[in-house]
Amino acid sequence: MSKEHRVLTGITTTGVPHLGNLVGAVLPAIKASEQKNNKSFLFLADYHSLIKNSDSELRHQSSFEIAACWLACGLDPKKVIFYRQSDIPHIFELAWVLSCLASKGLLNRAHAYKSATSDNESKKSQDIDKGISMGLFNYPILMASDILMFKADSVPVGQDQKQHIEMTRDIALKFNHHYGNILTPPEAIIDKDTGVLPGIDGKKMSKSYNNTIPVFSSEEALKKVI
């Protein structure tokens, strides 16, 4: 009997699901869940969304829309573990434990944090950390907790998320060094045939850039924006 292989993917609930989510997460996750030896963990990352979104109603509505998108594309809830991040308090308990092991130097190298400090430097701000929340700084810790909580063997991600998986591996190995072989260091699964899907302004399609093509738009609206 082949060993069970665990695959984990999440989508942040910061707005309406878009074509980038569809290509980068939804369809690959469904495809992976249909493979015989895979056990899939798919989740709505509503706590991650707090970093960029303070609108609780938008976050609540986004959770339903992203869940609907996954289900409409063929996800079978009987074959996967399908959940909302905030419903699993153990994730946040583990995040605290991991934060006590992860070095600040490791988090200083995270792309999102470096980009934010670089912006402040370019604006000649006296405070290099101006406007940067601890949520953004600790983002890799919560992501590591999401992955390590369920002993995921692999995590399908875009090239821009590869660093977070590498950081998760570093944290897991450090934890295991202290406490024994408990956590599973994951592998990043990156589809080499899939490039970065551009948004309507040519940048990577992202709700952060407000350049997305929403999945649930009307036919007329979709034609216009495309």
Solvent accessible surface area in square Angstrom, and as a share of the most:
residue,aa,sasa,rsa
1,M,247,1.10
2,S,68,0.44
3,K,159,0.67
4,E,78,0.35
5,H,73,0.33
6,R,63,0.23
7,V,7,0.04
8,L,4,0.02
9,T,7,0.04
10,G,31,0.30
11,I,7,0.04
12,T,40,0.23
13,T,0,0.00
14,T,26,0.15
15,G,7,0.06
16,V,57,0.33
17,P,0,0.00
18,H,7,0.03
19,L,50,0.25
20,G,16,0.16
21,N,23,0.12
22,L,32,0.16
23,V,60,0.34
24,G,43,0.41
25,A,15,0.11
26,V,0,0.00
27,L,82,0.41
28,P,47,0.29
29,A,2,0.01
30,I,13,0.07
31,K,142,0.60
32,A,13,0.10
33,S,13,0.08
34,E,112,0.50
35,Q,99,0.44
36,K,193,0.82
37,N,67,0.35
38,N,31,0.16
39,K,67,0.28
40,S,2,0.01
41,F,9,0.04
42,L,1,0.00
43,F,10,0.04
44,L,16,0.08
45,A,3,0.03
46,D,12,0.06
47,Y,95,0.36
48,H,11,0.05
49,S,0,0.00
50,L,90,0.45
51,I,47,0.24
52,K,143,0.61
53,N,13,0.06
54,S,114,0.73
55,D,71,0.37
56,S,70,0.45
57,E,139,0.62
58,L,71,0.35
59,R,40,0.14
60,H,103,0.46
61,Q,93,0.41
62,S,0,0.00
63,S,10,0.06
64,F,126,0.52
65,E,36,0.16
66,I,1,0.00
67,A,18,0.14
68,A,45,0.35
69,C,1,0.01
70,W,0,0.00
71,L,82,0.41
72,A,82,0.64
73,C,46,0.28
74,G,47,0.45
75,L,8,0.04
76,D,51,0.26
77,P,76,0.48
78,K,193,0.82
79,K,123,0.52
80,V,10,0.06
81,I,71,0.36
82,F,57,0.24
83,Y,26,0.10
84,R,89,0.33
85,Q,0,0.00
86,S,34,0.22
87,D,80,0.41
88,I,42,0.21
89,P,75,0.47
90,H,103,0.46
91,I,0,0.00
92,F,52,0.22
93,E,111,0.50
94,L,25,0.12
95,A,16,0.12
96,W,176,0.62
97,V,62,0.36
98,L,0,0.00
99,S,39,0.25
100,C,86,0.51
101,L,24,0.12
102,A,17,0.13
103,S,57,0.37
104,K,133,0.56
105,G,32,0.31
106,L,22,0.11
107,L,10,0.05
108,N,52,0.26
109,R,137,0.50
110,A,2,0.02
111,H,104,0.46
112,A,47,0.36
113,Y,26,0.10
114,K,108,0.46
115,S,63,0.41
116,A,23,0.18
117,T,15,0.09
118,S,56,0.36
119,D,74,0.38
120,N,14,0.07
121,E,108,0.48
122,S,88,0.57
123,K,156,0.66
124,K,179,0.76
125,S,35,0.23
126,Q,194,0.86
127,D,79,0.41
128,I,78,0.40
129,D,60,0.31
130,K,132,0.56
131,G,86,0.83
132,I,32,0.16
133,S,57,0.37
134,M,125,0.56
135,G,33,0.32
136,L,39,0.19
137,F,20,0.08
138,N,51,0.26
139,Y,50,0.19
140,P,4,0.02
141,I,5,0.02
142,L,29,0.14
143,M,23,0.10
144,A,0,0.00
145,S,0,0.00
146,D,3,0.01
147,I,1,0.01
148,L,2,0.01
149,M,58,0.26
150,F,32,0.13
151,K,93,0.39
152,A,0,0.00
153,D,28,0.14
154,S,4,0.02
155,V,6,0.03
156,P,23,0.14
157,V,22,0.13
158,G,38,0.36
159,Q,113,0.50
160,D,66,0.34
161,Q,50,0.22
162,K,79,0.33
163,Q,32,0.14
164,H,14,0.06
165,I,2,0.01
166,E,81,0.36
167,M,6,0.03
168,T,1,0.00
169,R,74,0.27
170,D,74,0.38
171,I,3,0.01
172,A,0,0.00
173,L,92,0.46
174,K,86,0.37
175,F,20,0.08
176,N,22,0.11
177,H,153,0.68
178,H,103,0.46
179,Y,127,0.48
180,G,33,0.32
181,N,142,0.73
182,I,84,0.43
183,L,15,0.07
184,T,37,0.22
185,P,35,0.22
186,P,0,0.00
187,E,95,0.43
188,A,31,0.24
189,I,89,0.45
190,I,48,0.25
191,D,84,0.44
192,K,197,0.83
193,D,139,0.72
194,T,64,0.37
195,G,62,0.60
196,V,102,0.59
197,L,62,0.31
198,P,73,0.46
199,G,10,0.10
200,I,97,0.49
201,D,81,0.42
202,G,58,0.56
203,K,119,0.50
204,K,88,0.37
205,M,8,0.04
206,S,23,0.15
207,K,51,0.21
208,S,65,0.42
209,Y,115,0.44
210,N,134,0.69
211,N,2,0.01
212,T,26,0.15
213,I,17,0.09
214,P,41,0.26
215,V,34,0.19
216,F,97,0.41
217,S,34,0.22
218,S,70,0.45
219,E,124,0.56
220,E,141,0.63
221,A,46,0.35
222,L,45,0.22
223,K,144,0.61
224,K,180,0.76
225,V,51,0.29
226,I,138,0.70
